[in-house]
Amino acid sequence: MKASILGPTNMKKFSNIIGKSVNEIENIAKNIGKILADNKIQLVTMFNYSGMLKVIGDVYKEKGGKLEILYTENDYDWDTDIYMDNLKEADIKTKKDSWHDLLLSLVKEVDIVICAGLSAGGLTELGYMKWNFQENKGNAKALIGIKELLRNGELPPEISYDLGNVVSVVSIKELDKTLKKVL
């Protein structure tokens, strides 16, 4: 079972947007990493490994999880060189053709997508997930939003409306139980 993490990389900006301290956000993120590792779920993230991705991924690895990082060497659309050093954090490195393929893979080639806060990139990935769902494509069985990390405790209706029962928004205290239902 594979899960990807969608979340902001700029923690200070994210903190200002949702009105929680960086420390409070990081504690929630660490709990996510621990729960994923405890459930032996393969964690997949991108090579711009920072912010929420890094906090969750580092704890996940500390607890024995094997971190998979997606990357591309194709810098046609956006820079890649600045992120290549992050591949040293990966136990598994998976090369993709382009940035667009990376974003799509995060919501297409996993079983569970966990939204640990929104960002422009996260909204893009959620858009891809919505279109996959409408076209009956991809492997994702669940989109789990972490209530404490979402504005107003919910995903944007533009995303969640069309995903129906695939979507759940849960508190961090409910994440373990919710994952076990999907497993």
N, C-alpha and C positions, 0 to 999 in steps of 0.2 A: 504494500500500500504506500503510495507516494502523496505527499502534501506539499504545496507551494505556499510561500508567504508573500502577500502583497502588503507593502507598508512603506511609509515615507523614509527617506534617507537623511533628511535634514531635521534632526530632533528638536533643535531650538525653535525653528519655524513651526513644526508640528505642535510643540508644547504651547506656543502662543495661540494657535488656531483652536485647539480643543480645551484650553484653559486648565491644563494639568501640568505639574512640574515635570521636568525631564526625569528626575529620580522616580517619580510615581509611574511614569510611562515605562521606564526601563525595568522596574519591578514586575510589571504586568508582562512585558516582553520576555523576561527571564523565566517566568512561570510558563509561558507558551512553549519555550524551548525545552523545558524540563518535561512537560506533559507529552510533547511529541516524542521525545527520546524514551520516556517510560512506556509508551504505547508501541514502541519499535516501528514508528512510521518514518519512512525515508523522506528527509527534508530536501526540497529543491528550491534554489534561489538563483539570483543573477549575479554576475561578476561585478556589479557596482555595489559590492558587499559593504554597506555602511548603514548607519542609523538602525532602524528596527531590524533590518535583515541581519546585521552583524550581532546585535544584542541577542536576538533569538538564536541565531546560528551558533554563536560561541557557547552558549549554555547547552544547546543541543549536543554539540561535540563533547563538551566536558562531561556530559551524562552518558557518553558512549555511542551517540548517534553518528552515522556516516553521512556527512554533508555533501550534496551534489550541487555543483555550481555550473550554470549554463553560461556560455560565452560565445563570442564571435570574434573573428579577426577581420571581418569586413567593416571597415570604417567609412564606407561610402555615405551612409546616412548620418551617423554620429560617431564621435571619437571612441576608440577602443583602448588605445595604449595606456591611458590613465588608469584603467581598471585591471590590466593584465596581472599586476603584482598580487591582486586579491586571490588569484587562482591557487596560491600557496596554502590558502585556508581550506581548500577542497579535498575531500577524500575521493570524490568522483568528479571528473571534469567532462562536460558534454558540450561539444562544439556544435554550433548552429550556423546556418548560412548568413543570417543577417540579424540586425536588431529587431526587425519586425517578427522574425521567426522566434527569437528569444521571448518576446512579449506574448506571442500566441502560445508558445510551448508551456508557459507557466500556468495556463488555464486549460490547455488541451491535453497534455500528456501526463496529467496527474489525476489522482482519484478525488482529492480534497483540496480546495482552495481556502486558505485562511486569510481574511482581510484584517490586518492588525493596524488599521488606520488608513486614511485616504491621502493620496497625492495625485498629481497629474498623471504620473506613470501608472499608478494603481487604477485610476479611473479608465485609462486606456485599456489595461488588461481586463478589467471588468466588462468593458464594452465588447472586447473579443469573446469573453465567456458568454455574454448574452447572445451574440450572433451565433456562436457554436451551438448553444442550446436551441435556438430557433431553427437551425439547420440540422439538428440532431447529429452533431459531430463532437468528437472529443471524448475523453474518458471521465471527466469530472462528474462525480455523483453528488457532491455537496459544496456549497459556498457557505462558510461559517464566518460571520462577522463578530468581532469582539466588541461588545457593547460599550465598554469603558473607553475604547479607542476610536469611537465613531461619534461625529457631531450629532447631537440629539439622540444618541444611542441607536442609530439606524443607518442602513445603507440607503443611498439615494433611490427614490422610487423609480427613476428612469432605468435603473439596473434591476432592482429586485422585483418589480412588477411582472416582468416577463419570465423570470426564472422560477416563479411559483414555489413548489415545495422543496426545491433544491436548496433554497436559502433558509438559513437560520441565523439569528443574531442572539448571541448568548453572552452572559457575563463570564469572566475568566473562571469563576467558581464552577461554572457548568460545562466548561470546555471538555474536560476528561470524559464526562458522561456522554456528551454529544458525539465525541469522536468514537466512543465504543459502540454507539448505535450505528454509525456508518461502517465501522470495521466489520 
